[in-house]
Amino acid sequence: MATVFSAGPYASGAEMITVSDLQEHPLDQVHRLIEPGPVILVTTQQLIGCTIGPWDHSYTALRETGECVISIPGSELAETTVDIGNCSGQDVDKFQEFDLTPLASQQVAAPLIAECFANIECQVADTALVDAYNLFVLEPVRAWVDPSRPHPQMFHHRGDGTFTLDGETIDLKDHMTKWQYLL
């Protein structure tokens, strides 16, 4: 039997856990294991990867216009955000239906959402992975934050309809020796 780990809660003579003590997790649900962290957008050289399914009106709009705004809501908009995701912009004006305030963007036609603490105006940079993976590579062309909300509480989808809220913040800047240029 292979030992999974022997530190942490299993140290100090506590019983060791082995692979036979674990339960296998379905591969089609592994995204749920990493989604409790923040909803992430991986960026490289000013590019953002964004996955949108072809069943969404946003997918068609993004393919047709080549631009969008990524708006980041705080936890106070969690229920509204889920409700927004459960209807189609093809059938309903989401700004009107959910009492949101559109703000004019500077570089793209899509509007910013005033109630969100951050908005990123983007243009599609690459569609090579759209057909295979629904993955758009976006280039941010302008970004906005609400200075009145310096520490918004974000929420994170766990992949099963439940969400986790940001909690306590810990400062480990002094440990970021490799990444000082980011501080």
Beta strands, then each sheet from edge to edge (+ up, - down):
strand 1: 3-5
strand 2: 17-18
strand 3: 43-44
strand 4: 47-51
strand 5: 67-72
strand 6: 102-103
strand 7: 112-113
strand 8: 118-126
strand 9: 135-145
strand 10: 155-157
strand 11: 163-165
sheet 1: 1+ 2-
sheet 2: 3+ 4- 9+ 8- 5+
sheet 3: 6+ 7-
sheet 4: 10+ 11-
end
